Each structure stands twice: as structure tokens, then as C-alpha cells.
Amino acid sequence: MIRKRRKSGTSLARKLSAHTPKIPIDRKRSGINLESTEAEQLGVLPHECTRVNEAMIRSLSTVTPSTEIGEAVRLMKVLDVDALLVCDEGALVGTLCDRDIALANVPPSEAIHRVMVSDPSYCFEDNLLIDAHELMRVRGLSALPVREFSGRLSGIVRRPLGR
């Protein structure tokens, strides 16, 4: 007697799980799978499904760790920004915001590396904007650098107004 083997759904499940977007551990995934929208799969409301690359500012304001604080303040005023990215030979090494300068209470001739935030937080272009804003809120940041997966800086996300 020849029995027909029934196909199992495991290969379909593997294909579906390979294409499901990664979500932060603290966000609960909805129970809807096949007909769900991306927002439902991510456990967010539809208007919260905006990606960082849709809202980031692509023009970057960078300085080196040896730049003087006075020069950084002048640059912030001219560019009308509240944060600068500190890069050394193209690599992100820190961030400097107006609050860091105010709290440091050092002379304007001092180098930035004395007051910058070393080992800065960052996000990737395809992260959810709501997650980037939450990271900024938790860490008290006014701006968050954005990286491509290759590691290259591609932009910056600013804190939303009124928060």
C-alpha cells in the first residue's frame, strides 16, 4: 500500500518568519498573522509605523574631538542646531548638545572631547521612529544619530517638539 505523504506547514512557517520584521523585545506581537498589516505585526498603531529614514535630517553637522567649545557654540548658532556629531576620521565617537556645554561649566577654549557624550546611542534607518523617540526620551537626548547597516552615518533624528 502506498501512502501519500502530507506536506507539513513548517516550510511555509519558515518562509513567513524569515520575512517578518524584527521588533523590540518589550513590544508584544499581535495574534494576527496572515492578514495583518505591518503595523499589526509590529504591535503599533498605523500612524506609528513611520520609519526613521522617512523623518531623519540627512544633512549632518560634524566636528572633531579637538574642536574648541567656543567654535562649536558658534557653529551651533550659525547652523541653528542644538546638537553636533563628533567624528574622528569618519567614525562617530560622540555627540555634543547645548545642554552638555551648559552643564560642563568649562572655558570656551577647552576641547570638545572633555564635555562630549562618548559612546553615543544611535539607531538604524529602518527602525521605527516611535522607538527612536522612546530611546531619546529614556536617555535624555535631543538628537540621535542614524546609521546605515554598513555603519556609515546617514542622518540625525531630532527630538519632537513639545516633548
N, C-alpha and C positions, 0 to 999 in steps of 0.2 A: 504494500500500500504506500502510495506516495502522498506525502503531506505537503501542502503549500505552507511555506513559512510566512508568517505575518510580519510585515515591516513594523519595526518599533519607531516610536516618535523621537528617539534620542538624537538622531542626526538633525532633525528639524529643530529640536530644542537647542542643540549646539550652535546651529546657524543663527537662530534668533538671539541667543545670548552673546554671540560674537559681535553683533551689531547694536546691542543695547548700550546707550551712553552710560558712562561711569557717573555715579552720584556720590556725594559725600556720605560718610557713614552715618551721620546723625540725622539724615533726612530719610523718612520712611517711604518706601516704594509703594505705589498704589497696587491694588489687587487686579487691575485690569491689564491684560497683556496684549492680545492680538489686535483689538480695535482701538487701542488707546492712542492718544496723541503724544507727542514728545513731552509736553508739559505734564501730562498724567503719569508718564513713565518716570519722570524726574521728581514727581511729588510736589510740584509747584503749580501756581495758578497760571493761566495762559499769558497774562501780561508780565509775568515774572520770568519768562523763558528767553529773555534777551541775552545774547552772548556778549562777552567783553569786547570782542572785535567790532561790534556794532556801535559801541558807545565810547570807545577809548579815543584819546587825543594822540594822533600819530606824530606830531612834532615834539621832539624831545629837547629839553633844556638840561645840558650836562656840564659838569665841572670836574676838575681833578681834585684829589685829596689835598694837594699842596696849595690850592687856590685860597687866597685870604678871605676871611669872613666879610670884610668890608666890600670886596669885589663881588662876592656872592649876593650881598644885600642889594647892591646897585643893579646887578643882573636881574634879580627878582623884581625890582621896581620897573625896570625897562621892559621886561617881558610880561609884566603883570601876572606873575605866578607866585604861589605860596610854597612851592617845593621844587627842588632841583635834584637830579640824579647825579651821584658821584661815581664816575667811571675811571678806571685806571687801565690804560692800554685796551680800551674797548670792553672791558669786563666790569659789570656792575659790582661795586664794592660798598655802596652805602646810599643813603638818602639824606637830604638836608631840607628841613622845612623852617619856616619863620619862627615857629614855636621852639624848635631846638636852639636856635640862635638866641632868642629872648631868655630862655631858661639857663643858658650856659653862662651868661654874665662874664664874657671874656672880651678882650680888646679886639677891635676890627682888624688888627694886623695878624691875629692868630690864624693858623691854617685850619681849614675845614675839617681835616681828619680828627681834630680834637673834640668836635661837637657833633659830628655826623652820626647817624644811626648805622652802625656796622651790621653786616649780615642781614640785609633788608628782606622783608617779605615781598613776594611778587605773585602774580597769577599768570595764567596762560590765556591766549587769545580765545580759546573755545570754552573757557569756564563760564558759568552763569554769572551775569552781572550782579544778581542778588547775593551770590556767595562772595564775590569780591567786596561788595559794600559791607557785608557782615564781617569779613576779615578786617576791613578798615575800622569798623566800629569797635570791635573787640580789642584791637591793638592800638587804638587811638591815632590812626594815621590820617593824614589829609590827602595823601596821594599814594597810589600803588603802581609800581612798575609792571608792565606787561611784557611777557617774553613769548617768542615763537618756540616751538618744540626743539628747534635747533639750538636754543639758548640765547639767540640774538635778541636784544631789546627791540621791541616794535612799537611801543607807545606807553601811555600812562593813563590811569583811571583816576579821576578826581572825586573827592567826597561830594555826595549830592547836597545841594543847598537845603538849608533848614534842618539838618541833622547833626 
